């Protein structure tokens, strides 16, 4: 069984990371100047409703608006309408939400202000197929992309070229009103135009560059999507388009800031902390093996870090679906890592998604240590077979090591914390 005190320590670091991205705290220093005219709020993402509620509390003046969030993630708002829709695969409620956002920004003037509250998850929540494509086509595209193992930047580039709302199109529809985008970044490198596929922020990628990405990764796009891209129709607006000239974009929370908050808490608890990177990408199981190798090196040789130490990282890994099990990228990372640290003492790990949901299940992530795979075998499970079936959720559920938080109201992507060594006061 995993040491309870170490579990609680790692969970406290996760809580510190999430708190740093708390909507009210994130918005407090980023409020735009009041306009002469109306203030209109739009938003999309898993934490959009919480951002909207916090904005209402902080904003001194009248406002209206519409935001869309995932089913079960709504928060009470006074004047901003909250719509719930499906994630990670779009549905008809999301289609209606996209139209509602367009309606919200229509008919505005240069005296009006649009505040866009954007966070992770918005890509799936805002289906808006262009002429010639349907919701079913966009659903199929999303399923193909999620199973492809492609990095989030590649997936979003394809989405932007197959949509009426992504890639800055919502902001273009709001012109001549000024649009201020307040972004909670869940993407490696904090490139704001990638978050939620940038409904209010244009991207400089060209169609030829997107097609090269597709070819390089041999992504088997649905035929209707491939034909749409080949037609060159409905291209997203360019960043130098005059409709964006007066707009502003601000990153108000990110993985880097959250990891720094976790590191500070660890140091206050008497444990040194290092941040590997806030922008780790790649196959979750491969990233797990790399992290395991670093942890073993520290455990056995005190290099490149001296134990006790907590090793932190963030970013967004991907999973290429090979089986039909249950589990998200953080549990897959963890199951791979657990197999590589089997029998090694003094390594305890938490991997979780800061939005509180890893993949499509009800857990944020899970815990693991050098005993995890042995305990799985004692339950009659083969760790490598579970990994091959993409059934990391089932594995950690069987040994009682899932980490369940419920929706957190924010999203700055993956959080990984590896404690090597004993906590102060432990033998």
N, C-alpha and C positions, 0 to 999 in steps of 0.2 A: 504493500500500500504506500502511496506517495506521502511523504512527511507533511502533516497538516500545517505546520508553521510555515514551511516553504511555499505551500500552496497559497496560504493567506498573504504571504509577502508578495508573491508574483501577482496575485489578484489585485493587491493594493497599487501596484505599479500600473496595471491596466486601468484602474479607476482614476489614477492621476492623469494618465494620458487622455482619457475620455473627458475628464473635467476641464482640461486645458482647451478642449474644443467645444466646451459648453456654448450653446447658441447665444445666450445673453452676454456672456463674457466676450465671445468672439465679435459680436456686433457693437459692443459698447463704444469702442474707439474708431468705428468705421462708418458712423452715420453720415450720410451726405447732407449738404446744405438744403434747406427747404426751398422749394420752387415758388415762383409767382402763382402758378396754377395748381393743378391737382397732383396728388401723390398716389401712384398706382403701384401695387406690389404684385409681382408674379414670381413663381418659384417652382422648382422640381427637385425631387430627390428623397431619399429615405428620411432625412432630417428636415425636410422643407416645412412641415407643419410646426415643428418646434422653433425653427428660425422665424417663421411668420408670427407665432405667438410672442416670441421675445421682441421682435421688431415692433409689434403693436404696443408692447409695454414701454419701450424706450422712446418711441416717436411722439413728439409733442405737436400734434396737429391731426387733422382729418386725413383719412386714407381709405382706399378700397383695394380689392385685389383678389387674386385666385392663385392657389398653389396646389400641386399634386404630389401625393406621397403614396407609399406602398400600403396595401391593405393591413390594417392593424396598427399603423404608425401615426394616425391622426392625433392632433392636439387641439384643444378648444381655442378658437379665435373669436374675437368680437365682430370684426367687420370683414376680415379676409376669409373668403370661401375656401374650404379644404376639400379636395376631391381625392378619393382613394382609388388606386388602380393596381394592376398586377405587375409583379417583379419576380423573377427575371425575364419572363416571357410576356410580351405586351398583350393587352386585351381590349375589348370594346370600350371599357371605362376609360382607359388611357387615351384612346382615339377621341372620345368626347372631351377629355381633359385638354388635349392639344387644341381643339377648336375653342374651348372656353378661354384658354390663354390668348389666342388670337383675338377673340372678342374683347378681352380685357384691355388690350393695348390698341384697339382700333379707334380712330377718330381723335387721337390726341394732338396737341399743339406743341409748339416750341417752348411754351411756358410750363408745360407739364413735366413731371419726373416719373420715370419708371425705375423701381428698385427691384432687381432680379436676385432672388435668394436661391443660389444654385449649389447643390451638393450631390454626392455620389448616388447612383441608382436612377438618375433622371433619364438615361438613354432608353431604358425599357419602359419607363412610365410615360414617355411622350411619343407614341407611334403617330406618324403622320405621313403615310405613303404618298408619293407624288402621283400625278396623273398616269394611269396605266398600270399601277400597282395597287394591291389591296392590303388590308390588315393581315390576311392570311399569308401574303408574301412577306410582310415584315416580320411576322411571327416565325416563319420558316427561316428567314435570314438570321434572326436572333439565335435560334436553336443551333444553326450551323456554326455561327461565330462562337457561341459558348462552348461547343464541343471541339472546336478547332485547336485550342491551345495557343491561339495567337495573342500577342501582348495587347493590352487595352488600347494603346495608341493606334494599332492596326485595325482593331475592331471598330473603334470610333470613327476612324477615317472612312471606312466603308459605310457606316451608318449615316454619316453626314452627307454622303453623295447619293443616299437613297431615302431622302426625307424632305418634307416641306417645312420643318421647324428647327432642325438641328443646324449646326454650322453657322450660327449668327442670324438665321432667318427670322426668329422671333423679334430680335432687336431691330432688324430692318423693317419689320411690319409696324413697329412702334414709332418710327420716324414721322415727324420731326422732333418728337419728344426725346429728351436726354435719357439714356439708360445707364444706370450705375449697377454693375454686377458685383455682388458680394458673395465670394466663392469659398466654400469649405472644400479644400482640395483632398481628393482621395486617389490622385494619380501620381505615379513616380515623376519626380522633377517639378511638380506643382505647375504644370503648364495649364493655365486656366481654361483655355479653349477645349481641353480634353475632358473636363469634368462634365458629366451628363451629356457628353457630345456637344457642349457649347451652344445651347439654344440662343444665347444672347452675345456670343463671342465668336467672331469669324476665325477661320483657320487658313493659313497660307498654303497648305498642301494642294497640289494640282491633281486633276483627274489622272494624268499619266503617272504621277507618283503613286497614287492609290492603286492603280492597275498593276504597277510593278510590285507593290507589296503583296497583292493577291497572288501574282505569279510566283514570287519568290517563296511563298509558303504553301503553294499548291492548295489554296483554299477552294473547296468545291462549292462555289456559290450556287444558289438556285438559278435555274435558267432565266427566269424572268428578271431577276436582279442583275444577272450578267448582261442581259440584253439592254436593260435600262442604262447601265454604266457605259456600255458600248455606244449608245445613242448620243451621249454627251449632252443630254437635255437636263434642264433644271439644276444647273451647277450652283453650288453655294456661293454667296457673295464673297468678294475678296476683302482682306483687311483694310486696303486703301480706299474702299468705297466710301464716298462722301457721307453716306448715312450713318457711319460709325465715328465720324470725326469728333463729335462732342461727347462721346461716351467714355466711361471710366470702368476699370476692372480692378478689384482689390481681393487678394487672398487673405481671408480673415482667420482661417485655421488650417493646419496642415499636419501631416505625419511628423515632419521634422520638429515642429514646436511641441507636439505631444510627446515625442520621444525624449526631448530635453526635460520636460516636466517629470517624466518617469525616472530619468537619470538623477535628477535633483532629489527626488524622494528616496531613492535607493541610497544615495550618499548620506542623506540625513539619518538613515537607518544604520549607517556604519558599513555599507557594502559599496565598493568601488563600482562604477558603471561606465561602460563604453558603448558608443553607438556605431555600429558597423556602417549603416547606410539607411536613409529613409526612402530609398528608391530601388529596392531589390525587385527584380523581375526574373522570369524564367519558370520552367516547370516546377511545380510545388515539390514534387518528390526529389528532384535534383537539388533544389535549394536546400531541402532538408538534409541531404547528404553533406553538402558543403558546411552548413552550420554544425552538423554533428562532428565533422572532422576538426573544426576549430575548437569545439567544446572538449573533445578528447585530448587535444594538444594541451589545452589549459589544465585539464584535470591531471594529466600525467607528467607534464613538464613545465608548468607555469610559464608558458609562452603561447602566443604573443602577449598574453595578459597574466597577471599574478592573481591567483585565487585567494580569498573569495572575491568574485566579481560577477556582475550580471551583464550579459551581452545582449544588447538591444538592436532590433532592426525593424524596418517597416517597408512599405512598398506594396506591390500587388503581383503575386505569383499567378500562374494559370494552371489549369488542369486539362489535359487532353483526355477526353472520355474514352475509355477502353472497355469498361464493364458497366453494369447496371446497378451498382450499389448506391448507398446514400453517403453523402459527405461533401464538405466544401474544401476550398484550397488550403485552409489552415489546418484542418484535421489531416488532410493528405500529407502536407508538409511534416506534420508531427509524427504520423505513423512511419513515414520513411526515416525520419530522424531517430525514432525509438528503436527501429531495427538496427541502426548503425551504432547505438550506444548501449546495446544489450550487455548487461553484466558490469558496466562501468559505474562505479560509485561516485556520488557527489555531483551528479548532473540532474537538474530538475528544470522542466521547460513548460512554459505556457505560450500557446499560439492562438490568437483570436482575432476576429474582425471587430473593429471599433464601433460598428453600427449595431452589434449585438447578435447578428445573424451570419453564420458561416454557410454559404451556399443557400440551400432552400430549407434547411432544418431549423429547429428551435434553439440551437446552441450557438454561442459566440465562437467557441473553439473547444480546446481540451488541454489537459495536462499530460505530461509524460515524464518518465525517468528510466533508469537502467533496468528496472524490473517490469516495465510495461509489457514487453513482448512475452516474457515468461508467464505473466499473469494471463495474457491472452491464450496461450497454449493450454494453461490450466482450465480455461473455459471451453476448450475444444476448438479454438480458432487458430488458423495459420496466419500470422501477420502478413506474410508476403502474398498469400492468396487474397486476403482482404484488400491489400494495396492494389493488386492486379485488377480487382473487381471494382475499384474506386469506392470501397465500402469502409472508409475510415470512421464514419459516424457509427456504424454498427460495431466496429472494434472497440472504440472508446466507451460506447454505451455499455458494452458487455462487462467492462471492468470498472464502471462507475466513475470515469475520469472526464466526462464531458463538463464543459464550463458554460453555464447557462446564466445569462444576465437579463434577458429580455431586450427589447429595443432601447438603445441608449439616447436617441434623439440627435445623434451626430454621426459623422462618418469620415474618418481620415485614414481608412484602409487598414491593412494588416498590422498587427502588433505582435511582435515576437520577443520573448524575454527568456534567456537561458541563464539560470543561476548555477555557477560552478563553485563548489566549496560549501562550507558551513556558514550559517548565519551567526552573527555575534551572539555569544552565550551558548552556542551549540558545540558539542564535541566534534 
